[in-house]
Amino acid sequence: MLTIDGLVLPTPAALKMSYESVGRMETTADGALAADRLAVKRRVSLTWRGLGRTEAAQVLSALTDGVLLTVALPDPKAGAQASLTMILVSLDADLMTVESGGSPGCCRDITAVLRER
């Protein structure tokens, strides 16, 4: 189950979690690589497919209404549900149909990328 700020969203068709090392790397005078890792942050890619107008609006609103999002989702590393504070990195909505009068119909897919704060 996926929730954003307490709102239960439709189950995504795909959920990909990756882990990024945050810090700095530099090459020293002797050619060696020196790295300082400050943290490991989770990056989540979510994709919903074939959503109707109401569901698409719900997903898009949940992802864009706040700057910091409280996201509860399955975490494969923890082996359990995790609650994370995340920010929206990118959001794409691909419309499959446009109804007469210009209103959006159903969405082919919505893809969101979130990054742990």
C-alpha positions as CSV (number, residue, x, y, z in Angstrom):
1,M,0.0,0.0,0.0
2,L,1.2,3.5,-0.9
3,T,0.2,6.6,1.0
4,I,1.2,10.2,0.5
5,D,0.5,12.6,3.4
6,G,-2.0,10.0,4.8
7,L,-3.9,9.7,1.5
8,V,-4.1,6.1,0.2
9,L,-3.3,6.2,-3.6
10,P,-4.1,3.6,-6.2
11,T,-1.6,0.8,-6.4
12,P,1.2,1.7,-8.8
13,A,1.9,-0.6,-11.7
14,A,5.7,-0.2,-11.0
15,L,7.7,0.9,-8.0
16,K,11.5,1.1,-8.3
17,M,13.6,2.0,-5.4
18,S,17.3,2.9,-5.8
19,Y,19.9,4.1,-3.3
20,E,22.1,7.1,-3.9
21,S,25.3,7.9,-2.0
22,V,25.3,11.6,-1.1
23,G,28.7,13.2,-0.5
24,R,31.7,14.4,-2.5
25,M,34.5,12.7,-4.4
26,E,37.7,14.2,-5.6
27,T,41.0,13.1,-7.1
28,T,44.0,13.7,-4.9
29,A,47.4,14.9,-6.2
30,D,48.7,11.3,-6.5
31,G,45.7,10.2,-8.6
32,A,43.8,8.4,-5.9
33,L,40.1,8.9,-5.4
34,A,39.0,10.3,-2.0
35,A,35.3,10.1,-1.1
36,D,33.3,11.4,1.8
37,R,29.9,9.8,2.1
38,L,27.5,11.9,4.1
39,A,24.4,9.7,3.7
40,V,22.6,7.1,1.6
41,K,19.3,8.5,0.3
42,R,16.4,6.5,-1.3
43,R,15.1,7.5,-4.7
44,V,11.7,6.1,-5.7
45,S,10.2,5.9,-9.2
46,L,6.5,5.2,-9.3
47,T,4.4,4.5,-12.4
48,W,0.6,4.3,-12.6
49,R,-1.0,3.1,-15.8
50,G,-4.5,3.4,-17.2
51,L,-5.9,5.7,-14.6
52,G,-9.3,7.4,-15.1
53,R,-9.7,11.1,-14.7
54,T,-10.6,11.0,-11.0
55,E,-7.8,8.7,-10.0
56,A,-5.3,10.6,-12.1
57,A,-6.3,13.9,-10.5
58,Q,-6.0,12.3,-7.0
59,V,-2.4,11.1,-7.8
60,L,-1.3,14.3,-9.4
61,S,-2.8,16.4,-6.5
62,A,-1.2,14.2,-3.8
63,L,2.2,14.6,-5.5
64,T,2.1,18.4,-6.1
65,D,0.2,19.8,-3.1
66,G,3.1,20.0,-0.8
67,V,6.9,20.5,-1.0
68,L,7.8,17.9,1.6
69,L,5.8,14.7,1.2
70,T,5.3,12.0,3.9
71,V,5.4,8.8,1.9
72,A,4.6,5.3,3.3
73,L,5.7,2.5,0.9
74,P,7.2,-0.9,0.9
75,D,11.0,-0.7,1.4
76,P,12.9,-3.8,0.1
77,K,16.0,-3.0,2.2
78,A,14.0,-2.8,5.5
79,G,11.7,-5.7,4.4
80,A,8.7,-3.7,5.7
81,Q,6.7,-0.6,5.2
82,A,8.7,2.6,5.6
83,S,7.6,6.2,6.2
84,L,9.9,8.7,4.5
85,T,10.0,12.4,4.0
86,M,10.5,13.0,0.3
87,I,10.5,15.7,-2.3
88,L,9.2,15.5,-5.9
89,V,12.0,15.4,-8.4
90,S,10.0,14.9,-11.6
91,L,6.4,14.2,-12.6
92,D,5.1,13.2,-16.1
93,A,1.5,12.6,-17.1
94,D,0.9,11.0,-20.5
95,L,-2.7,11.5,-21.6
96,M,-4.2,8.7,-23.7
97,T,-7.4,10.5,-24.6
98,V,-8.7,14.0,-24.6
99,E,-12.5,14.3,-24.5
100,S,-14.6,16.6,-26.6
101,G,-14.3,20.1,-25.3
102,G,-10.6,19.6,-24.3
103,S,-11.1,17.8,-21.0
104,P,-8.5,15.2,-20.2
105,G,-9.8,11.6,-20.4
106,C,-7.9,8.6,-19.0
107,C,-4.1,8.7,-18.5
108,R,-1.8,6.2,-20.3
109,D,0.6,6.6,-17.5
110,I,1.8,8.9,-14.7
111,T,5.5,8.6,-13.6
112,A,6.8,10.3,-10.5
113,V,10.4,10.3,-9.1
114,L,10.8,11.2,-5.4
115,R,13.9,11.6,-3.4
116,E,14.4,11.1,0.3
117,R,15.0,14.4,2.1
